[in-house]
């Protein structure tokens, strides 16, 4: 049975300020929890309903296990239809990014992405294309937001997400900076080379002017039809496909 303090903690982790205060976030569902168990993340405790088959998981002895009722799970879940388990996972403290960590490969940079669904999808895309690091502006949606964690379906366990002031970090990274912009070079004829940063902008406003100034090459996905814009997650997938192909 969950205590009042446990319920309050679990509910509070749906808000960013409390996730940061406690250094914890929530993962829901058997598949996603398994991904985090088999990663560098530290799973603190798993709450599970009677229908959950805990024997399926090869659990570390360091993980606490607690059976709770379906009603209790519904109280603390962020989902309309709760799954059979919920885990509390520690937010990692990734080392400060250095130029050497990013050389010889591509990394994504997100400037003001706001939609949790887009963020979760971008994390899955990065995982699919083998991109290790996503560098975010400080106002980009929190990667540990329950909706983001749910949308990325476990991929967050393999992709490091960093938050920083882009206008300070980008000049320090001695790599090509490719910005997704409407008036750039055609993506299908762009020579991306073998390393660099791919910068994607806010859903409604694109890249901020101060970030645009740091772009070394503007790149655009040519529009053939009449759609006003392209979803940022889909655009990210196209960029990742091109840099992988070339």
Secondary structure, 3 states (H helix, E strand, C coil): CCCHHHHHHHHHCCCHHHHHHHCEEEEECHHHHHHHHCCCCCEEEEEECCCCCHHHCCCCCCCEEEECCHHHHHHHCCCCCCCCEEEEEECCCCCCCCHHHHCCCEEEEEECCCCHHHHHHHHHHHHHCCCCEEEEECCCCCCCCHHHHHHHCCHHHCCEEEEECHHHHHHHCCCCEEEEEEEEEEHHHCCCCCCEEEEEEECCCECCHHHHCCCCEEEECCCCCCCCCCCHHHHHHHHHHHHHHC
